[in-house]
């Protein structure tokens, strides 16, 4: 299976919030179909197999995603949480999460979309009430709206990921410098 989703944020809840890309401009939606949502849960490693999602599951996932994004942004900016987003997150987190089972071949996690979504919500609760809050940063690419946990030494990381954003920005800056550099006249 080719991986269509990117996991660079350092926390499943942040990666989930990032499935609506470039929020300030093009707003690129990753969960266009129920099978894309299923693929996200599997590729993220939250589940090994999932009961296929339907359109309703996608709508619930998007609603939770927006609540997580709002709460993460609010927390990052040191503001007060909005009541609706809190209610939405806690409502999903209260539902039963995924439960791994031990099999003769190792661990196996089978889940329904509701269980997988609850597990994402619980990751958000842990993140927003835990020690990584001061490490949350928004990607330095103005087009990108991913928030990631910066565990780099001295918190020097600027991008959500080099492949996704860092290289693009560095290449653009290099081209801009070359263009504006005075040309040395050949004698």
N, C-alpha and C positions, 0 to 999 in steps of 0.2 A: 504494500500500500504506500503510495507516495504521500509524504507529509505535506499538507496544505497549510498547516498552522505553524506559527512561530512561537517559541516559548523562551523569552529573553528577560522576563520581568523579575524572576527570582521568587515568585509566589503565584500559585494557581489563581488566586482571586484577582491579582493584578493582570495576569495573562488573559483572564476571562474578560475583565473590564476593557482590555485592549482589542477585543474582537470587533469593535466599531473603531476603525482606523481613521486617522486624520480628521478628528472631530471638528476642528476649526475651519476646515476647507471642504474637501471632497466627500467626507463622511463615507468611507468605504466599509460596507457591511460584510462581515465574514459568515454570519449565520443566515445565509440566503435560503437554505432548505433544511428540513429536519435531518437529513443525512450529514450535512456539514456540522451540525451540532453534535450528533453522535460521534463523528470523526474527532471532534475537539476533545470530548471526554476520554476517548481511547488514546489519542496521541499525547494528551497531557499526562497520561499514566494514572488517572483517577480510577479507571475501570479497565478490565480486560475485555469484557463483553457487555453490551448494553441492549436492553429492549429497544427496538426502533422508536425514535421520537416522532411526534406528529406536529402539526402546525401550532396547536395549543402549547405544546412543550417549548417550542421556539419562542412564542410570545412571552411565556413565563421566564424563560432564560434571558430574553432581552430586557424585561422589566427588572430582573435581579441585577443584570449587568449595569443598567443605568443607575440603580440605587447604590451599587458598590462604587461606581465611578464618582458619583456625587459625594459619598461619604469619604472616599480616599482623598478627593480634591479638598474637601472641607477640612479634613484632618491635617493635610499637608500645609494648608494655608493658615492653620491655627484658628479656624473659625468654629462656630457652634454647629453641631449636626442638625440637619433638617428632620423633623418628626416623621414625615412620610417615608423618607429613605430608610430611616431606622426601623420603622414598622415593617416595611417590605423585606429588609434583610433578616430581621429576627423571625418573621413569619416563616420564611423559607428554611432558616437554620433550625427551627423547632421540629421540622419534619424528619423522619428517619433517614440517616445517611447511608452511604454504601457500607457493607460489612464484608471484609475479606474472609475467605474460607480457606482452610488448609486442605490440600488434596495430595494424593500420592506424588504428584509431580511438582508440588510447591504451592505457593499462594495463588488464589484465583478470586478475582472480584467481579461478580456479576451484579448488575444494577438496573433499576428502572431510571428513566430520565429524572423523575422526581427525587430519587435517592442521590443521583449524581449532582443535581442542582443543590440539594441540601448540603452536600459535602463541600461544594464551592462556597456556599454561604458561610459555613463553619470556618473555612480557611480565612474568609474576610473578617469574621469576628475575631479570630486569633490574631490576625495581622494588625487590625486596628486597635487591639487592646494589648498588644505585645511590644517587645523591645525594638522591633524594626521600624516603628513609626518615624523616628528621626532620620532613618536612612532612606525614606521614600523621596524620590526625585522624579521630575518630569524630564523626558528626553530633551536634549539640547537642540534637536532639529525642530525649528518652529512649525514645520508641517506635521510632525509626529506628536501624538498626544499620549503616548505610552508613559505610564508611571512604573518605575522599577525600584528594587531595593538595591542601594549602592553599598556593596560590601567590599569595595576596593580599598586599598590602603590609603588612608588620608581622605577618603570619599572624593576621589578625583575623577571618577567615571562621568563622562559627559553624555553618552548616548545609550539608548536602550540596548543597542547591539551594533557592532562594527559593520556587519553584513547589511543590516537593515537601514541604518542611518549614518553611522560614523563615516564610512567610506564615501558616501554620497556628499556629505557636507565638506569633508576634507578635499575631495576632488573639485568641488565647486569653488572653494576658497582658493585652491591652487590656480585654477583657471582665471579667477578674478585677479589674483596677484600678477599672473603672467601678462594679462591684458593691460593692467595699469602700470606695469613696470616700464620705466623709460628705456627706449631701445638705444643701445650703444651704437653710435655711428661708426661704420667701418672706415678706416683711413686708407 
